[in-house]
Amino acid sequence: MEKTHIVKSYDEELTHLDSLIAEMGGRAETQLADAIDALMRSDIAAAERIREDDKRIDRMEEEIDAFTLRLLALRQPMAADLRAIVAALKASSDLERIGDFSKNSAKRVEALSKYPPLGGSLSSIARMSAVVQEMINNVLDAYVDRDADKADDVRARDEDVDTMYTSLFRELLTYMMENPANITPCTHLLFIAKNIERIGDHTTNVAEQVHFIVHGKRPAEKRAKGDRSASTVVGVGEA
Amino acid sequence: MEKTHIVKSYDEELTHLDSLIAEMGGRAETQLADAIDALMRSDIAAAERIREDDKRIDRMEEEIDAFTLRLLALRQPMAADLRAIVAALKASSDLERIGDFSKNSAKRVEALSKYPPLGGSLSSIARMSAVVQEMINNVLDAYVDRDADKADDVRARDEDVDTMYTSLFRELLTYMMENPANITPCTHLLFIAKNIERIGDHTTNVAEQVHFIVHGKRPAEKRAKGDRSASTVVGVGEA
C-alpha cells in the first residue's frame, strides 16, 4: 500500500492507473469472497477483519481519484487516454460500493451466528457469490486488456445473478412463513443476497466503462433484467 | 430535455454543468418523492410512470459525462474548475443510483397493493423519505452555491436517517413475527426503507464532493453511523 511509485513517463502513469484499478478491484473481490467465507463458517473474528479492511478500499478510491486529478492537470490527456481516466474515476466509485456491500454482508455474520445455520440457502448464496466473484475477476482482466468483448460477456452474465437472487428471495420468504424463528436470520440472508445482486450491478457498470474506453460510447442495447423479486408475492401456505 | 444549448464561453459551460447536475438531482429527488407518494396511495399506474422516467435520469448521466469529457478535452481546466468537473462525474453516478433506488421502490408498489396497508410503517417510511428528500434538496443548493458548510450539515444528518432505518427494521420484523401474512409486504417495505437509507448514503457522497470542490480534499473525520440494523436480532415473542 505505502510503496513509493517512481513514475517516469506519461505511458507509465497510465499503466499505473490501470494497476491501481486492478489492485482495488482485486481487494473488493477478496472482500466479497472473505465475507461469504466468514458467513459459511460463522466466523465473527474474520467478519470483523473485513470491516477493518474496507477502510483500505476507501483509501484506494481516494488515491485513484487524486492520481487521475493529477494526470488531468499535468498531462492534458486526449481521446482514448482521456476516456480511460474518466472511466477510472467512475470505476473507483463502483469498486468502493462493492467493498461497502461486502462489508455490510460481513456485519450480518454475528447476528446470524445466533441461529442454527440454514444450510440450503447458505449454499445458494455461496453459489451466487461465486458467479459474481468470477464476473469481478473477468471484468478487471477486461479492463486491463481493453477487451470490450470480454466486458460485454460479463455484463450479459448479470442476468443469471438476478435470476438466482429472485429464486433465493422466494426460498427465504418461504422459510420465514414456515417458522417465525427463521424471520430474523432469513432477513439478514435476504439482505446479503441483495448485496451480492447489487455487487453484480456495479460490476456491470465497470464492464460498461470498459466498453466506453474501447468504443468511445456506452453499450447501446439495454441489459435484460432477470430480477423479478420486486414484484414477487409469496403466499402463506405455499411452502 | 432536447433543448439546444448555445454555449458561448468557458464560464458559461461550467455554469451549464452545474445546472445539469441540479436538474438531474432535482429529477432524482422527484422520483423518490413520487415513489413514496405512489406507495402511500397504492397507485400502480403512478409507480409504472416512475419506472419509465428513470430512463431520463440514466440519459442525463450520459449527457453529463459526455459534457465533462468535452470540457476536459477542449478547455484543459485547472484547480477548482478541474475539481468541479471531476466532482460532476462522481456526482452523476450517485444521482443515477438515487434514481435507481427510487425506481426499485416504485416497482414494489404493485406487490404491496395486494395486501392491507400497514399504516404505521408507511408513515414512518414517508417521514424517513421526507428527511432524505430535504437532504437531496439542500445538497443540490450547496453544490450550486459551493457552500461546503451546508454540505457538511447534510452529511451530518445522514445519521438520523440511519437511526430511523434501524427503528423501522425492528418494527417490520416484529410485524412479520406477529402474523406470517405480513411477511411478504413487510419484506418489500423493508427493502424500500433500505433503499431510502442507501439514497441517504449517496446524498452524503454528493455532499463530500461539494466539500472537495471547495476545500480541495474530502472531509477528514469519519461520519458517525446510526445504522445498527445489520447486528440487530429480533426475537420471536418480543412484540
Interface residues (C-beta under 8 A of the other chain):
Chain A: E62 D65 T68 L69 L72 A73 Q76 P77 M78 L82 R83 V86 L89 K90 S93 D94 N104 K107 R108 E110 A111 K114 L173 M176 M177 P180 A181 I183 T184 T187 H188 L190 F191 K194 N205 R218 A230 S231 T232 V233 V234 G235 V236
Chain B: E62 D65 T68 L69 L72 A73 Q76 P77 M78 L82 R83 V86 L89 K90 S93 D94 N104 K107 R108 E110 A111 K114 L173 M176 M177 P180 A181 I183 T184 T187 H188 L190 F191 K194 N205 R218 A230 S231 T232 V233 V234 G235 V236
